[in-house]
Amino acid sequence: MFRKVLIANRGEIALRINRACQELGVLTVAIHSEADRNSLHVRQANEAFCVGPGPVGHSYLNIPNIISTALITGADAIHPGYGFLAENARFAEICSDHGLVFIGPRPEVIATMGDKATAKRVMKEAGVPTTPGTGILETAREAADAAEKIGYPVILKATAGGGGKGMREVGSADQMERAFAAAQTEADISFKDGRLYMEKLIAHPRHIEVQVLADAFGEVVHLGERDCSVQKPSHQKMIEEAPAPNLAERTRKALHETAVRAARAVGYTNAGTLEFLVSDKHAYFMEMNTRIQVEHPVTEMVYGIDLVKEQIRVAAGEALGYAQADLRAGGHAIECRLNAEDARRNFSPAAGTLTDVVFPGGPGIRVDTHVYSGLEIPPFYDSMLAKIIAFADTREAAIARMERALRETVIEGVTTTIGPCLAILATRAFRAGTYDIDLLPALLQESPAA
Amino acid sequence: MAQLATVGGLAAVSRLYRTKPWGYGDQPEFINAAALLDTALGPRELLNALQQIETRLGRRPTHRWGPRVIDLDILYYADVRINEPDLIIPHPRLLERRFALVPLADIDPRYRDAAARLGYSAQSGECTALMFDESDQLIGRVRRLVAAFEETDLVRLRVSEEGDDAIELRRAPRGTNLAGPPDAERAIAPGQAREPAALEVIKANLVGIVHLNKPVPVPGARLEDDRELAYVEALGIRNPVNSRGSGRLVAVLVSDGEAVEYGQPLFEIERV
């Protein structure tokens, strides 16, 4: 096991990783920006180093200062969390050049999966079903020709993409030129890579993803699926649950087996997630996230496994020590993301000082958060304030528990997504477990204030 | 401008312009200015940040601008083109808006011709953009110098042009807890008395191990010119830490071989 781990992140995930390390008896080094001096992750780690000013490019993405911190503190490994450097293959490579273990898969695997068009090709070769689509498109003209063959509606996607950026739905030929230019520009700005590819737009799909875990000895297991179909119009997830409701057993089994096969095909190690679009009985591979995900707690609750600890153990060279047959899921878990965002202003992030904060508690409630009363939310970072996770024997009980927990929650000083989350939970489609990714956009159309 | 500086580095700030309102004559005059921002935020993040600033400034009636609502627009963002319902970059009416173009021409020479084409001239009767009088121009100039000064690590900057009085800017380093006016108010107008001695804290600008130079500098030592006091070793590279000018060493805040973080105070120097 490692002696000391550097946590190259901030916010709730930095706390989450610190907790796993503390329980494993591993010392921790936090890094932070000047704007995050008062952050909880700075206080809870064994050591903390400021690595730069507020803007992420100068601090949380400042590779030389992060590596230097790891070296002078004598850390053995770096946990990247999610976002920032988590899916940066070059960073993973630099870690290994300096004798540091990157807690995640090998750099080549990150690079393959990070390029969405390449990932799709590799998955197709491994026999994983993928959405009908194209490779890299050079021009809007070429895109229009491809769309004629595939059939409208289609969706343009950035090959370097993620987080819903550089994506445009195109309903007909006359929209292509404009959509292509917009997606290209957005991709170029967001990822410094404007290359686009195209997929057939699947009507009313569900977003279902499968958690996998693999050790360095070739053992690959899945930890079931999560339904992440409650998404903002920008495709960012709002509510996730495990297991996915009303999923045909055959489809569920096929998804799990496909995910394990895909992970084996790329020689995957550590924790990862394969995202699928599911429409009727068809499941199409979308992308693989080569990191821990925001919504990992719902899986932890139903499997009783600490995914972050498993990441650290596997990276330290330990064997998983169990096989698929040893794993059992039970109960139902739901996660709501509470963001400092205004649903009435297109979920634009709100900065400010939290004047009053009260989090819920009681049976079956888990709160993963880094915020507290009096904390000033800096304008530089992600707007997520907290994740509320409700766990119960049945889905119905988990929903009731979540509603109770959200009503207990107080966050004053900024606009939050507590209201929108309650509104979603109250819809007939959510309660029946028959919703798809159009649920939230449709709800926003009906009542913009949600 | 202080609010803008929270979302990025102010690379340049235009003079302030008084603009007569269009249409309804009984509105108060507008004040227009342009700023060049060096930011890590993407266009949409920047827009959000600007909207937050507007909200922050708009909520309380400010002492300085009165009850006016502030309006922040992105005129352009590098070479980026965005055309979406709520965000169009470059600003679609940029080339028609004198009140935007004229301040912009101040800080970006590429727009001077366009400003001239709109018939901009301080004398023209129909011209709505009016330059401030001479003393305001001077303030504008000092402002721009301060903004440029902020971007550097310089401790002192003296600018003199033929026939003009000199402008000299000085500062104590940022982050020191010394009582005293912030940097911007440290600007010294021509003919004003010299500043008293200031204490400067030299900080680490990267993470590494600090090595004090031999012989180890001791408090009380006189420093001549730009003397190297120590170096921070990071990833096998020596990054020198200099005194940034002469003065008297007041304190050595680290010990040899100590690990230092970004922004950690290393030395205190009294400038004479």
Interface residues (C-beta under 8 A of the other chain):
Chain A: E34 F49 C50 V51 G52 P53 P55 V56 G57 H58 S59 P64 N65 I67 S68 T69 L71 I72 T73 H98 R178 A181 A182 T185 E186 D188 I189 S190 R345 N346 S348 P349 A350 A351 P379 F380
Chain B: T6 V7 G8 T39 A40 L41 G42 P43 N48 A49 Q51 Q52 V80 R81 I82 N83 E84 D86 L206 V207 G208 I209 A234 L235 A259 E261 Y262 G263 Q264
